Amino acid sequence: MMKMMNMNEVAARLGICRRTAEALLANGRLPQPVRFGRLRRWLDVQIEEFMIQESEKAGGRATPAAANRGRRRGN
């Protein structure tokens, strides 16, 4: 059974903060949500596929959350 996730759940699943998840969405990296009026929801399978794609881009070495760890602003 597929689960619908809100932005807070998506961010938690990716291991990132909501603000970073919003930035990924704004930059077109995060899959577009399904809209129910003003509500935005993502299917859990969309997020799993996104995580697989990001891992493959990084050569299987990193997850989206790990890619941003240790970075400081302005670098």
Secondary structure, DSSP 8 states (H G I E B T S, - for coil): ---EE-HHHHHHHHTS-HHHHHHHHHTT-S---EEETTEEEEEHHHHHHHHHHHHHHTTTS--HHHHHTT--TT-
